[in-house]
């Protein structure tokens, strides 16, 4: 489910959804504003999958969440 395999298409992997989220996360924003940006992309598709992708990205340090704002990991922009 995390990586594509012989039986799992790239679009169905969390890595593909993660790339969509990271490309739309150009500055600090709320989770709901990020959801509004990516909700119609096939790699994200629904809110349950969106939260799974966010959890995955957080676990690998690609994103950070504090003060009700989500941002790319290691960067704290204004």
GUZALUM-949563 format. One record per residue: residue number from 0; residue in three letters; x, y, z of N, C-alpha, C in turn. Coordinates in nm, 3 decimals, m for minus. Layout:
BEGIN
[site NUM,"ALA",[X,Y,Z],[X,Y,Z],[X,Y,Z]]
...
This chain:
BEGIN
[site 0,"UNK",[0.081,m0.119,0.000],[0.000,0.000,0.000],[0.086,0.127,0.000]]
[site 1,"UNK",[0.204,0.119,0.060],[0.290,0.237,0.064],[0.360,0.256,m0.070]]
[site 2,"UNK",[0.420,0.150,m0.119],[0.491,0.155,m0.247],[0.415,0.075,m0.354]]
[site 3,"UNK",[0.429,0.113,m0.480],[0.367,0.034,m0.586],[0.436,m0.102,m0.598]]
[site 4,"UNK",[0.359,m0.202,m0.635],[0.413,m0.337,m0.656],[0.356,m0.391,m0.786]]
[site 5,"UNK",[0.383,m0.517,m0.809],[0.329,m0.582,m0.928],[0.175,m0.583,m0.926]]
[site 6,"UNK",[0.119,m0.588,m0.806],[m0.026,m0.597,m0.792],[m0.091,m0.465,m0.747]]
[site 7,"UNK",[m0.010,m0.364,m0.722],[m0.063,m0.235,m0.676],[m0.013,m0.124,m0.769]]
[site 8,"UNK",[m0.108,m0.058,m0.835],[m0.071,0.048,m0.928],[m0.010,0.167,m0.854]]
[site 9,"UNK",[0.072,0.243,m0.924],[0.134,0.361,m0.866],[0.030,0.456,m0.809]]
[site 10,"UNK",[m0.080,0.477,m0.881],[m0.185,0.569,m0.834],[m0.248,0.526,m0.703]]
[site 11,"UNK",[m0.242,0.398,m0.671],[m0.303,0.347,m0.548],[m0.206,0.345,m0.431]]
[site 12,"UNK",[m0.081,0.380,m0.453],[0.018,0.379,m0.345],[0.018,0.511,m0.269]]
[site 13,"UNK",[0.061,0.505,m0.144],[0.069,0.626,m0.063],[0.179,0.719,m0.113]]
[site 14,"UNK",[0.279,0.665,m0.177],[0.388,0.747,m0.231],[0.334,0.841,m0.339]]
[site 15,"UNK",[0.248,0.794,m0.424],[0.190,0.879,m0.529],[0.106,0.990,m0.468]]
[site 16,"UNK",[0.023,0.957,m0.372],[m0.057,1.059,m0.304],[0.031,1.157,m0.228]]
[site 17,"UNK",[0.140,1.107,m0.171],[0.234,1.194,m0.100],[0.297,1.296,m0.192]]
[site 18,"UNK",[0.327,1.256,m0.312],[0.387,1.351,m0.407],[0.288,1.460,m0.445]]
[site 19,"UNK",[0.160,1.426,m0.455],[0.057,1.526,m0.484],[0.046,1.625,m0.369]]
[site 20,"UNK",[0.042,1.573,m0.248],[0.030,1.660,m0.131],[0.152,1.751,m0.117]]
[site 21,"UNK",[0.271,1.694,m0.131],[0.392,1.776,m0.116],[0.403,1.883,m0.225]]
[site 22,"UNK",[0.359,1.851,m0.345],[0.365,1.952,m0.452],[0.265,2.065,m0.429]]
[site 23,"UNK",[0.158,2.039,m0.354],[0.060,2.142,m0.322],[0.088,2.212,m0.189]]
[site 24,"UNK",[0.189,2.167,m0.119],[0.224,2.223,0.011],[0.343,2.317,m0.007]]
[site 25,"UNK",[0.320,2.427,m0.074],[0.428,2.522,m0.104],[0.451,2.621,0.009]]
[site 26,"UNK",[0.355,2.634,0.100],[0.368,2.723,0.215],[0.283,2.665,0.328]]
[site 27,"UNK",[0.302,2.714,0.449],[0.223,2.668,0.564],[0.076,2.695,0.539]]
[site 28,"UNK",[m0.007,2.597,0.573],[m0.151,2.613,0.556],[m0.226,2.518,0.648]]
[site 29,"UNK",[m0.355,2.539,0.659],[m0.436,2.451,0.742],[m0.460,2.320,0.667]]
[site 30,"UNK",[m0.496,2.219,0.742],[m0.526,2.090,0.680],[m0.648,2.102,0.589]]
[site 31,"UNK",[m0.747,2.179,0.630],[m0.867,2.191,0.546],[m0.838,2.264,0.415]]
[site 32,"UNK",[m0.748,2.362,0.416],[m0.716,2.429,0.289],[m0.635,2.337,0.198]]
[site 33,"UNK",[m0.549,2.254,0.257],[m0.475,2.157,0.177],[m0.571,2.053,0.118]]
[site 34,"UNK",[m0.667,2.007,0.199],[m0.767,1.912,0.151],[m0.845,1.970,0.033]]
[site 35,"UNK",[m0.884,2.096,0.042],[m0.957,2.161,m0.068],[m0.875,2.163,m0.198]]
[site 36,"UNK",[m0.744,2.173,m0.185],[m0.658,2.176,m0.304],[m0.644,2.038,m0.369]]
[site 37,"UNK",[m0.639,1.932,m0.288],[m0.604,1.800,m0.343],[m0.720,1.702,m0.350]]
[site 38,"UNK",[m0.835,1.739,m0.304],[m0.947,1.644,m0.290],[m0.993,1.582,m0.422]]
[site 39,"UNK",[m0.975,1.650,m0.532],[m1.024,1.596,m0.660],[m0.919,1.523,m0.741]]
[site 40,"UNK",[m0.798,1.511,m0.688],[m0.694,1.438,m0.761],[m0.713,1.288,m0.739]]
[site 41,"UNK",[m0.697,1.208,m0.842],[m0.721,1.064,m0.829],[m0.628,0.994,m0.730]]
[site 42,"UNK",[m0.508,1.048,m0.710],[m0.412,0.985,m0.618],[m0.452,1.004,m0.472]]
[site 43,"UNK",[m0.536,1.104,m0.443],[m0.581,1.128,m0.306],[m0.724,1.077,m0.290]]
[site 44,"UNK",[m0.815,1.123,m0.373],[m0.950,1.067,m0.389],[m1.048,1.088,m0.274]]
[site 45,"UNK",[m1.017,1.049,m0.152],[m1.112,1.064,m0.042],[m1.040,1.103,0.087]]
[site 46,"UNK",[m1.117,1.146,0.187],[m1.057,1.200,0.309],[m0.984,1.093,0.389]]
[site 47,"UNK",[m1.034,0.972,0.389],[m0.966,0.864,0.462],[m0.827,0.842,0.405]]
[site 48,"UNK",[m0.817,0.838,0.275],[m0.687,0.820,0.209],[m0.598,0.942,0.234]]
[site 49,"UNK",[m0.657,1.061,0.232],[m0.583,1.184,0.261],[m0.517,1.176,0.399]]
[site 50,"UNK",[m0.592,1.132,0.500],[m0.535,1.122,0.635],[m0.428,1.013,0.643]]
[site 51,"UNK",[m0.445,0.905,0.569],[m0.341,0.800,0.565],[m0.212,0.856,0.504]]
[site 52,"UNK",[m0.226,0.932,0.398],[m0.109,0.990,0.332],[m0.041,1.090,0.424]]
[site 53,"UNK",[m0.120,1.174,0.492],[m0.062,1.270,0.587],[0.012,1.197,0.699]]
[site 54,"UNK",[m0.044,1.089,0.750],[0.022,1.011,0.855],[0.155,0.954,0.805]]
[site 55,"UNK",[0.153,0.901,0.685],[0.275,0.847,0.625],[0.381,0.955,0.610]]
[site 56,"UNK",[0.342,1.070,0.556],[0.437,1.180,0.536],[0.491,1.231,0.669]]
[site 57,"UNK",[0.409,1.234,0.771],[0.453,1.278,0.903],[0.553,1.178,0.962]]
[site 58,"UNK",[0.524,1.050,0.947],[0.613,0.947,1.002],[0.751,0.949,0.938]]
[site 59,"UNK",[0.759,0.983,0.812],[0.891,0.985,0.747],[0.957,1.123,0.756]]
[site 60,"UNK",[0.892,1.217,0.823],[0.950,1.349,0.844],[0.936,1.445,0.727]]
[site 61,"UNK",[0.850,1.413,0.632],[0.832,1.498,0.514],[0.744,1.619,0.543]]
[site 62,"UNK",[0.657,1.608,0.645],[0.573,1.721,0.684],[0.580,1.739,0.835]]
[site 63,"UNK",[0.541,1.857,0.878],[0.538,1.891,1.019],[0.404,1.958,1.048]]
[site 64,"UNK",[0.352,1.939,1.170],[0.225,2.000,1.207],[0.241,2.066,1.343]]
[site 65,"UNK",[0.218,2.196,1.348],[0.217,2.268,1.476],[0.138,2.396,1.459]]
[site 66,"UNK",[0.083,2.444,1.569],[0.002,2.567,1.570],[m0.109,2.563,1.465]]
[site 67,"UNK",[m0.172,2.446,1.450],[m0.281,2.425,1.354],[m0.242,2.450,1.208]]
[site 68,"UNK",[m0.113,2.442,1.180],[m0.064,2.461,1.044],[0.020,2.340,1.003]]
[site 69,"UNK",[0.006,2.302,0.878],[0.086,2.193,0.822],[0.188,2.255,0.726]]
[site 70,"UNK",[0.309,2.201,0.729],[0.416,2.254,0.643],[0.511,2.140,0.608]]
[site 71,"UNK",[0.595,2.163,0.511],[0.696,2.064,0.478],[0.789,2.046,0.596]]
[site 72,"UNK",[0.838,1.926,0.617],[0.925,1.896,0.730],[1.054,1.975,0.727]]
[site 73,"UNK",[1.094,2.024,0.845],[1.219,2.095,0.858],[1.214,2.241,0.819]]
[site 74,"UNK",[1.106,2.286,0.756],[1.092,2.426,0.714],[0.984,2.492,0.798]]
[site 75,"UNK",[1.013,2.610,0.841],[0.911,2.688,0.914],[0.904,2.826,0.851]]
[site 76,"UNK",[0.816,2.839,0.752],[0.801,2.968,0.685],[0.687,3.046,0.747]]
[site 77,"UNK",[0.679,3.170,0.713],[0.573,3.257,0.770],[0.455,3.265,0.678]]
